[in-house]
Amino acid sequence: MTVKRKFPEAPIVAVSALILNEEKKFLAVKRNKAPGKGQWSLPGGAVKLGETIRDAVAREVREETGLHVKIIKIQGVFDRIFKTPENAVKYHYVIINFLCRVDSGTPRAASDAGEVTWISFRDISKFQWTEGIPAYLKEAAREFI
C-alpha cells in the first residue's frame, strides 16, 4: 500500500534534524519539492514503513546533505498541516525533530534539497522558511545562543 502524501487519509509521521556545528550554526536545506518548494527548512522527510524514527532521520540527512550524523536527543515534535482554500487537508505531517551533530562528511545538496548551508540563529530572518520553522528555530535558539 502506498501512502498518499497529498490529501492523505491520516497524518504522516516524519522526522527532521537540527544539526549544529562547533560554531553553533545549524544546517538548512532549500526544498526542491512541495510542500515548501523553494523555501528553506531543516533536513528531513517521511518515515518508511518498518523504519525506526532514528534510522529515518539518519537516512534523510544522508540523502539530502551527504552527512552522517550522531543523534543527540529528540529536540521537539510539531505538526505541519497545509489546507486548501476550501479547508481540505492537502498535507498533514507530524514531525519529530532530532538534535544532531555531524559524525562525518561534508555538506552537499542532494536528493530533494536544492541548496544546503550553515546558518547562524541570528540570521533566521534573512531566509524564506517553510511554515512554522522560524518560530521553532527561535525557540531552539534560546537553548544554543
One Martini backbone bead per residue (centre of mass of N, CA, C, O) as a GRO file, in nm:
protein
  145
    1MET     BB    1   0.094   0.038   0.024
    2THR     BB    2   0.043   0.369  -0.058
    3VAL     BB    3   0.115   0.676   0.059
    4LYS     BB    4  -0.063   0.964   0.073
    5ARG     BB    5   0.046   1.292   0.078
    6LYS     BB    6  -0.179   1.397  -0.089
    7PHE     BB    7  -0.455   1.383   0.061
    8PRO     BB    8  -0.470   1.227   0.322
    9GLU     BB    9  -0.605   0.986   0.560
   10ALA     BB   10  -0.345   1.050   0.735
   11PRO     BB   11  -0.100   1.114   0.913
   12ILE     BB   12   0.247   1.183   0.875
   13VAL     BB   13   0.545   1.054   0.962
   14ALA     BB   14   0.823   1.260   1.061
   15VAL     BB   15   1.155   1.399   1.012
   16SER     BB   16   1.415   1.601   1.173
   17ALA     BB   17   1.719   1.820   1.167
   18LEU     BB   18   1.927   1.966   1.419
   19ILE     BB   19   2.231   2.076   1.300
   20LEU     BB   20   2.528   2.122   1.476
   21ASN     BB   21   2.805   2.313   1.516
   22GLU     BB   22   3.076   2.459   1.673
   23GLU     BB   23   2.938   2.759   1.597
   24LYS     BB   24   2.618   2.732   1.633
   25LYS     BB   25   2.524   2.622   1.367
   26PHE     BB   26   2.284   2.542   1.118
   27LEU     BB   27   2.133   2.318   0.898
   28ALA     BB   28   2.012   2.397   0.569
   29VAL     BB   29   1.743   2.351   0.328
   30LYS     BB   30   1.643   2.370  -0.006
   31ARG     BB   31   1.353   2.308  -0.151
   32ASN     BB   32   1.234   2.095  -0.444
   33LYS     BB   33   0.956   2.031  -0.294
   34ALA     BB   34   0.656   1.961  -0.204
   35PRO     BB   35   0.628   2.132   0.043
   36GLY     BB   36   0.819   2.432   0.007
   37LYS     BB   37   0.918   2.519  -0.251
   38GLY     BB   38   1.207   2.732  -0.224
   39GLN     BB   39   1.246   2.675   0.073
   40TRP     BB   40   1.349   2.669   0.393
   41SER     BB   41   1.490   2.399   0.599
   42LEU     BB   42   1.502   2.099   0.743
   43PRO     BB   43   1.619   1.806   0.742
   44GLY     BB   44   1.388   1.562   0.591
   45GLY     BB   45   1.115   1.311   0.644
   46ALA     BB   46   0.965   1.030   0.589
   47VAL     BB   47   0.862   0.744   0.729
   48LYS     BB   48   0.915   0.418   0.689
   49LEU     BB   49   0.811   0.118   0.678
   50GLY     BB   50   0.996  -0.030   0.947
   51GLU     BB   51   1.117   0.237   1.048
   52THR     BB   52   1.291   0.414   1.245
   53ILE     BB   53   1.332   0.735   1.348
   54ARG     BB   54   1.644   0.723   1.358
   55ASP     BB   55   1.687   0.602   1.078
   56ALA     BB   56   1.534   0.822   0.923
   57VAL     BB   57   1.710   1.068   0.994
   58ALA     BB   58   1.975   0.953   0.887
   59ARG     BB   59   1.880   0.910   0.596
   60GLU     BB   60   1.778   1.194   0.524
   61VAL     BB   61   2.043   1.341   0.572
   62ARG     BB   62   2.212   1.177   0.374
   63GLU     BB   63   2.036   1.233   0.117
   64GLU     BB   64   2.041   1.565   0.140
   65THR     BB   65   2.375   1.609   0.254
   66GLY     BB   66   2.591   1.355   0.309
   67LEU     BB   67   2.556   1.308   0.610
   68HIS     BB   68   2.673   1.193   0.917
   69VAL     BB   69   2.502   1.137   1.225
   70LYS     BB   70   2.458   1.232   1.561
   71ILE     BB   71   2.229   1.148   1.795
   72ILE     BB   72   2.110   1.309   2.084
   73LYS     BB   73   1.794   1.416   2.056
   74ILE     BB   74   1.488   1.514   2.120
   75GLN     BB   75   1.372   1.846   2.045
   76GLY     BB   76   1.084   1.794   1.893
   77VAL     BB   77   0.723   1.841   1.827
   78PHE     BB   78   0.531   1.880   1.516
   79ASP     BB   79   0.300   2.038   1.306
   80ARG     BB   80   0.193   2.003   0.949
   81ILE     BB   81  -0.072   2.194   0.805
   82PHE     BB   82  -0.226   2.186   0.484
   83LYS     BB   83  -0.463   2.394   0.315
   84THR     BB   84  -0.718   2.470   0.140
   85PRO     BB   85  -0.950   2.709   0.070
   86GLU     BB   86  -1.172   2.470   0.148
   87ASN     BB   87  -1.029   2.305   0.404
   88ALA     BB   88  -0.858   2.091   0.295
   89VAL     BB   89  -0.630   1.840   0.343
   90LYS     BB   90  -0.321   1.828   0.183
   91TYR     BB   91  -0.127   1.826   0.442
   92HIS     BB   92   0.007   1.587   0.708
   93TYR     BB   93   0.248   1.639   0.964
   94VAL     BB   94   0.445   1.458   1.201
   95ILE     BB   95   0.728   1.604   1.363
   96ILE     BB   96   1.046   1.476   1.448
   97ASN     BB   97   1.298   1.639   1.624
   98PHE     BB   98   1.656   1.632   1.598
   99LEU     BB   99   1.947   1.643   1.763
  100CYS     BB  100   2.262   1.706   1.591
  101ARG     BB  101   2.577   1.576   1.477
  102VAL     BB  102   2.858   1.553   1.311
  103ASP     BB  103   3.040   1.267   1.207
  104SER     BB  104   3.038   1.281   0.877
  105GLY     BB  105   3.127   1.488   0.628
  106THR     BB  106   3.005   1.698   0.358
  107PRO     BB  107   2.808   1.935   0.266
  108ARG     BB  108   2.540   1.853   0.026
  109ALA     BB  109   2.333   1.866  -0.229
  110ALA     BB  110   2.051   1.638  -0.232
  111SER     BB  111   1.798   1.510  -0.370
  112ASP     BB  112   1.548   1.747  -0.249
  113ALA     BB  113   1.798   1.941  -0.239
  114GLY     BB  114   1.925   2.246  -0.369
  115GLU     BB  115   2.042   2.348  -0.089
  116VAL     BB  116   2.322   2.414   0.145
  117THR     BB  117   2.353   2.560   0.487
  118TRP     BB  118   2.496   2.757   0.723
  119ILE     BB  119   2.326   2.899   1.017
  120SER     BB  120   2.253   3.155   1.207
  121PHE     BB  121   2.027   3.239   1.445
  122ARG     BB  122   2.054   3.554   1.372
  123ASP     BB  123   1.962   3.481   1.044
  124ILE     BB  124   1.667   3.383   1.004
  125SER     BB  125   1.528   3.647   0.867
  126LYS     BB  126   1.699   3.609   0.578
  127PHE     BB  127   1.488   3.376   0.527
  128GLN     BB  128   1.282   3.149   0.350
  129TRP     BB  129   1.040   2.958   0.513
  130THR     BB  130   0.881   2.721   0.625
  131GLU     BB  131   0.626   2.656   0.802
  132GLY     BB  132   0.723   2.723   1.148
  133ILE     BB  133   1.039   2.738   1.160
  134PRO     BB  134   1.113   3.011   1.290
  135ALA     BB  135   0.982   2.956   1.567
  136TYR     BB  136   1.142   2.702   1.630
  137LEU     BB  137   1.429   2.831   1.610
  138LYS     BB  138   1.390   3.051   1.826
  139GLU     BB  139   1.344   2.850   2.053
  140ALA     BB  140   1.614   2.690   2.019
  141ALA     BB  141   1.813   2.931   2.057
  142ARG     BB  142   1.791   2.958   2.368
  143GLU     BB  143   1.979   2.696   2.405
  144PHE     BB  144   2.243   2.798   2.200
  145ILE     BB  145   2.284   3.142   2.268
   0.00000   0.00000   0.00000
